[in-house]
Amino acid sequence: MRGVKAVMAMMALVLGATMTSPLAAQMTLDDLEMAHVAVVASQIDIAYARIALAKSETPAVRRFAETMIRDHEAVNGQVAALAKRLQVTAKDNAMSQSLLKGAEAKQAELKALRGAAFDRAYLENELAYHQTVNGVVADQFIPNIANAEVKRAFETALVIFRGHEQHVKKLVDDMQMGR
């Protein structure tokens, strides 16, 4: 659990700092930057899931990883289609770059684990990751998105990703109960 708290603290700092710190005035994200952060967060989750498929032999963990890949790729495809239709390009920014840097360390950590230790670390990370990202999207991004279509896309994706959060919470609870 200590690792989960560390991940949550790191994500809260990385994701929350841009909107709540004194630096926020200089780092306020526009719609295109928020879209880029969301796509990067989704790509990171896909990368974690690919590691799970390569390492885990647990059917429930593998099914969850397959769901992450399918759903996050679908949402990223929808974001790309919306961007093309609106004739805009998501903009890279310090927040998305920080997410990528943090993900590199987590990926290395996950790759070093095996068996039940891997499953536990992967699922706990997924829970912390979804809780943090969903919170930032709901509380920081959606209220500040200017474009109505972009806002609807975020709201739709959030429903899917809250479902992921509930799913992985059950898996973590089951694992802790020895099921």
C-alpha positions in Angstrom: 0.0 0.0 0.0 2.9 2.3 0.6 3.7 2.2 -3.1 0.1 3.1 -3.9 0.2 6.2 -1.7 3.5 7.2 -3.2 2.0 6.9 -6.7 -1.1 8.9 -5.6 1.1 11.6 -4.1 3.2 11.8 -7.2 0.2 12.0 -9.5 -1.5 14.5 -7.3 1.6 16.7 -7.5 2.1 16.3 -11.2 -1.6 16.6 -12.1 -2.7 19.0 -9.4 0.2 21.3 -9.4 -0.7 22.9 -12.7 -4.1 24.0 -11.4 -3.6 24.6 -7.7 -0.1 25.8 -6.9 1.3 29.3 -7.1 2.7 28.2 -10.5 -0.9 27.7 -11.7 -1.2 31.2 -13.0 1.7 30.5 -15.3 0.7 26.9 -16.2 -3.1 27.2 -16.8 -3.9 24.7 -19.5 -6.1 25.5 -22.5 -8.4 22.9 -24.1 -5.7 21.6 -26.5 -3.2 21.2 -23.7 -5.8 19.4 -21.5 -6.6 17.1 -24.5 -2.9 16.3 -24.9 -2.6 15.5 -21.1 -5.6 13.2 -21.4 -4.2 11.4 -24.5 -0.8 11.0 -22.8 -2.5 9.6 -19.6 -4.4 7.1 -21.8 -1.2 6.1 -23.7 0.5 5.5 -20.3 -2.3 3.3 -19.2 -2.1 1.3 -22.4 1.6 0.9 -21.8 1.0 -0.4 -18.3 -1.6 -2.8 -19.7 0.8 -4.1 -22.3 3.3 -4.9 -19.5 0.5 -6.7 -17.6 -0.3 -8.8 -20.7 3.4 -9.7 -21.1 3.9 -10.6 -17.4 0.7 -11.7 -15.7 -0.7 -15.2 -15.9 -3.8 -14.3 -13.8 -6.9 -14.4 -16.0 -8.7 -11.5 -14.2 -5.6 -9.3 -14.5 -5.1 -10.1 -18.1 -8.8 -9.4 -18.9 -8.6 -6.1 -17.1 -5.4 -5.2 -19.1 -7.2 -6.1 -22.3 -10.1 -3.8 -21.3 -7.6 -1.0 -20.6 -6.1 -1.3 -24.1 -9.4 -1.6 -25.9 -11.1 1.3 -24.1 -8.2 3.7 -24.0 -7.4 3.1 -27.7 -11.0 3.7 -28.5 -11.1 7.0 -26.6 -7.8 8.1 -28.1 -9.3 7.4 -31.5 -12.4 9.4 -30.7 -10.2 12.3 -29.5 -8.1 12.1 -32.7 -11.3 12.2 -34.8 -12.7 15.1 -32.9 -9.4 17.0 -33.3 -9.4 16.3 -37.1 -13.0 17.4 -37.4 -12.2 20.6 -35.4 -9.0 21.1 -37.4 -6.9 21.4 -34.2 -3.8 19.6 -32.8 -3.4 18.8 -29.1 -0.5 20.7 -27.6 2.3 19.2 -25.7 3.0 20.8 -22.3 4.9 20.5 -19.0 2.1 18.5 -17.4 2.1 15.8 -20.1 5.9 15.7 -20.1 5.9 15.2 -16.3 3.4 12.4 -16.7 5.6 10.6 -19.2 8.7 11.0 -17.0 6.8 9.5 -14.0 5.5 6.7 -16.1 9.0 5.7 -17.2 9.9 5.0 -13.6 6.7 3.1 -12.9 7.1 1.0 -16.0 10.6 0.0 -14.9 9.3 -0.9 -11.5 6.5 -3.1 -12.9 8.9 -4.8 -15.4 11.1 -5.9 -12.5 8.3 -7.7 -10.7 6.8 -11.2 -11.2 3.9 -13.3 -10.2 1.6 -12.1 -7.4 3.9 -9.2 -6.6 3.5 -7.9 -10.2 -0.3 -8.4 -10.1 -0.6 -6.6 -6.8 1.6 -3.7 -8.0 -0.1 -3.4 -11.3 -3.6 -3.4 -9.9 -2.8 -1.0 -7.1 -1.1 1.3 -9.5 -4.2 1.2 -11.8 -6.5 2.0 -8.9 -4.3 5.0 -7.8 -3.8 6.1 -11.4 -7.6 6.1 -12.2 -8.6 7.7 -8.9 -6.1 10.5 -9.5 -6.6 11.1 -13.2 -10.4 10.8 -12.9 -10.3 13.4 -10.1 -8.3 15.8 -12.0 -10.5 15.4 -15.1 -13.7 15.8 -13.2 -12.6 18.6 -10.8 -10.0 20.5 -12.8 -10.3 19.9 -16.5 -14.0 19.6 -17.3 -15.1 22.8 -15.4 -12.4 24.7 -17.3 -12.9 23.4 -20.9 -14.1 26.1 -23.2 -15.2 24.1 -26.2 -18.6 22.4 -25.7 -17.7 19.4 -28.0 -14.4 18.9 -26.2 -16.2 19.1 -22.8 -18.7 16.4 -23.9 -15.8 14.2 -25.1 -14.2 14.5 -21.7 -17.4 13.8 -19.9 -18.1 10.7 -22.0 -14.5 9.4 -21.4 -14.8 10.1 -17.7 -17.8 7.7 -17.5 -15.8 5.0 -19.1 -12.7 5.6 -16.9 -14.8 5.7 -13.7 -16.0 2.3 -14.7 -12.4 1.2 -14.9 -11.8 2.6 -11.5 -14.7 0.6 -10.1 -13.5 -2.5 -11.9 -10.0 -2.3 -10.6 -11.2 -1.4 -7.1 -13.1 -4.7 -7.0 -10.0 -6.6 -8.3 -7.8 -5.0 -5.6 -10.4 -5.8 -2.9 -10.7 -9.4 -4.1 -6.9 -9.7 -4.1 -6.7 -8.4 -0.5 -9.4 -10.9 0.5 -7.5 -13.7 -1.1 -10.1 -14.4 -3.8 
